[in-house]
Structure formats: structure tokens, C-alpha cells
Amino acid sequence: MKEFIRVMKALSDPHRVKIIKMLGVRELCVCEIQSALGIAQPTVSKHLKILEDAGLVEKTKKGLWVDYRLSDGSASPYAATMLGNLRHWLHDDPEIEELLKKVPLLDREAICARK
């Protein structure tokens, strides 16, 4: 039951659901997620850690970058089920629609050059 609760708690925050939806489009780094959501970098990192601990996202280090992507769900049947359902849910939500339009335009090089 702990695994189930961990997945449900991870998805109980709107920012974390938005991150899942964004990662459904493509892999992203922390700065790209931060730019799209307009929240602080430590907050994004905390959300990603919670999602990772629940088996919903995975990360890969590529040089200076750490890319996050959706998990394949193999670590948890609950994570797999929720990721499968979230692929089809919330596309008609105006806030999610606007956010998903931003994802293809996110450019980590440009974002980090501004900092």
C-alpha cells in the first residue's frame, strides 16, 4: 500500500501533474521546467525528486545537463497505470493546453544564457 500512496501523493500537486504532462512531450532539464512553470529552481528540483521517488520520472546526466523523462513504469504498477492514464487526461484543460504549447519552444541554451 505504501507504493500506491507514494504515487498518489506525488500526483496530488498541480505543479507535479504539469511536469508529468510536459515530460509527455519530450525530455526536459530543470531550467526548462522552471521557465515554463515560472517557479523557483529549488522548487522544481523538489517536485522532480518526489516524482522520481514515486517511480514516475527518471533522469539521465548528459554532460552539464540532467534530463528528466517519464518513467517506463516498470518500477511500479501504480506509476505505470497513472502515467498511461495521464497521457489521455487533461488535454482539454486550458492551463495544460497553454503549457504544452510552450514545451516545443523551450531552449535550455537560451534560458541559461539569460541567467
Secondary structure, DSSP 4 states (H G I P E B T S, - for coil): -HHHHHHHHHTTSHHHHHHHHHHTTS-B-HHHHHHHHT--HHHHHHHHHHHHHTTSEEEEEETTEEEEEE--STT-HHHHHHHHHHTTSSTT-HHHHHHHHHGGG--HHHHHHT-
